[in-house]
């Protein structure tokens, strides 16, 4: 493991069995995450973008081992020691998990309504037996101020807060245990645009102050661009392209990335849009060869026969497409307001 | 109605809700026009009253607690007769004839807009036959298939017998558009039509709405919190804040040259995919409690350009025309 890598994921698979009948006969599998390999560097934000059902949330949960992956390896760099997360027993897992936290999408269900803001925030400290009552209270108050809320709110209950305020409490809670790594799963998609912008700026500020590393999951390419250092594009359980932010957005090498970029509505966009035909394939019967070929406007015979290899395009830019070298795909730079 | 090219004119519309906690002035003096064959985009954040405005047009406000307390909604009917929808009996025959026949609505959540126990075809046919009692069932079914085909549902003659759970979100939204179009409305109100959908599906639906408008010449009101969606499809845009439109202009004008500080704040809150990456500068604070709206301009306490002693005293005047067709409600533009 390189020094600057915090999390390394190798060929991770997460399958869900589909069962039928009273004997729970297995009739098929949903391949929600189907062989993903990624490295997340220290103090970077890796943006993970894709449409609903592509497996991005499942991947985020699997990385934190909130569910047991079907196959693959996850390594976490804990004090310069490479720890294989999936081989840990419960006690050691608890230690590692103190370094990994999650921020959830829905600020209305991710807090415990029956606990005060303070109890919500310090719960991770209590669970991990860190500090005493006085130091926890001080920490909760400090955190609340750091996320832009008043210290007096400690004794209130979540129901008296707006969505944006709750999300701030959710962030304070995730940070209370001083994690290095945070999986943020659509943290702003339930919020209004102006509140969304406030939270995005807050996350960027906290990242600098606390040296955080983010896996930031979102379906919104604008949001992903704003927060990410690198971007990974996911489709049907696979990462199809990954690269440095501007490089990937300006010079996409995978037709799905191009289609996704062109689908984002903005002024003057309607005239040069690629509208994808149909909808995503059935996750139980994935197409042969390239998973995107059924909707790809450039698909040829080879795409059905052979699964494209994951190849380096240049620098840190990788894509999985047979024709990535011959296609001339449009990124955001060709796009001027009409 | 003074201008012939408007199909709908709202003047000083006020829809209030009388609750135990107090009066919620959800819509409090809205002035909006919809041009024939054009698309009006209404944008704003949650609680700004955009949906209540739309529901007021079709008189779908639950009463009690809601009530239209003032203003007019003048609608020009097929025979050029002008009728004030706000004055009609919400349960009367006149508005029921207009609903679906002349003005149709599509809702945000296609998943909950169809009943789960009947086929898609059955539900669309029902809508057609209510409005055309003399139509035979066979004919209604053929029309349904035609409509589903028109909105781009593959194998419409088979899918007409599918149940809602057999459709994806995008397909259901298409089916709902088919239902809304079944009686060839002259005005379509789309309340957050793509919010629940993925971007690639959203692109399909927006494209579809535009095609249908080109074919049928209907007017559209599209209500959304997503500026990008509006900027792409709307001819004119109204920005709403706390029950009022604060700015109203042609799309290009308002996107290139936003005047109201709230509009500017909204524009600066949206992470863009084009151009250089800029820091977001959102409006500070949050929307105030609609029951205790501060005195003066409702936006004053969040406004970066607030003029003390002016903005917190009285209401800014209605409709200051800063350039031709570009209206704003803000003291910064008073003489």
Contacts between the chains, C-beta under 8 A, distances in Angstrom:
chain1	res1	chain2	res2	distance
A	51	B	198	4.0
A	51	B	199	6.9
A	51	B	200	6.4
A	52	B	198	5.6
A	162	B	286	5.5
A	164	B	286	6.1
A	165	B	286	7.8
A	192	B	45	3.9
A	192	B	46	5.5
A	192	B	225	6.4
A	192	B	287	8.0
A	193	B	45	6.6
A	193	B	225	6.6
A	193	B	227	7.3
A	193	B	266	6.2
A	193	B	269	4.6
A	193	B	270	5.8
A	193	B	282	7.8
A	194	B	45	6.5
A	194	B	265	6.2
A	194	B	266	6.5
A	194	B	269	4.6
A	194	B	282	4.5
A	194	B	283	4.6
A	195	B	45	7.9
A	195	B	282	7.5
A	195	B	286	6.6
A	196	B	269	6.8
A	196	B	282	7.9
A	197	B	268	7.6
A	197	B	269	3.8
A	197	B	270	7.5
A	197	B	271	7.5
A	197	B	280	4.1
A	197	B	281	7.7
A	197	B	282	3.5
A	198	B	282	5.0
A	198	B	284	7.9
A	200	B	271	7.1
A	200	B	280	6.3
A	201	B	279	7.7
A	201	B	280	6.0
A	201	B	282	7.2
A	219	B	198	6.7
A	219	B	199	7.0
A	220	B	271	7.7
A	221	B	199	7.5
A	221	B	273	5.7
A	222	B	228	7.9
A	222	B	270	6.6
A	222	B	271	3.8
A	222	B	272	5.9
A	222	B	273	5.3
A	223	B	271	5.3
A	225	B	271	6.2
A	225	B	272	8.0
A	225	B	273	6.1
A	225	B	277	6.6
A	226	B	271	3.8
A	226	B	277	6.9
A	226	B	280	6.8
A	246	B	277	7.8
A	249	B	273	7.2
A	259	B	200	6.4
A	260	B	199	6.6
A	260	B	200	6.8
A	261	B	273	7.1
A	262	B	203	7.8
A	263	B	199	4.4
A	263	B	200	4.6
A	263	B	202	7.0
A	263	B	203	4.1
A	264	B	199	5.8
A	264	B	228	6.9
A	264	B	273	5.6
A	265	B	199	7.9
A	265	B	202	6.9
A	265	B	203	6.9
A	265	B	206	6.4
A	265	B	226	7.5
A	265	B	228	4.4
A	265	B	229	5.0
A	265	B	231	7.4
A	265	B	232	4.4
A	265	B	233	7.9
A	266	B	228	5.0
A	266	B	231	6.5
A	266	B	232	6.5
A	266	B	272	7.5
A	266	B	273	6.6
A	266	B	274	6.4
A	267	B	231	4.4
A	267	B	232	6.4
A	267	B	251	7.6
A	267	B	255	5.8
A	268	B	232	7.9
A	269	B	232	5.7
A	270	B	206	7.4
A	270	B	207	7.1
A	270	B	210	7.1
A	270	B	232	5.7
A	270	B	233	7.7
A	273	B	203	5.9
A	273	B	207	7.3
A	275	B	200	7.7
A	275	B	203	5.6
A	275	B	204	5.7
A	275	B	207	6.0
A	276	B	200	4.8
A	276	B	203	7.9
A	276	B	204	7.8
A	278	B	154	7.8
A	279	B	168	5.3
A	279	B	170	6.2
A	279	B	171	7.5
A	279	B	201	7.2
A	332	B	273	5.4
A	332	B	274	6.2
A	335	B	273	7.9
A	335	B	274	5.8
A	336	B	274	7.9
A	337	B	274	7.1
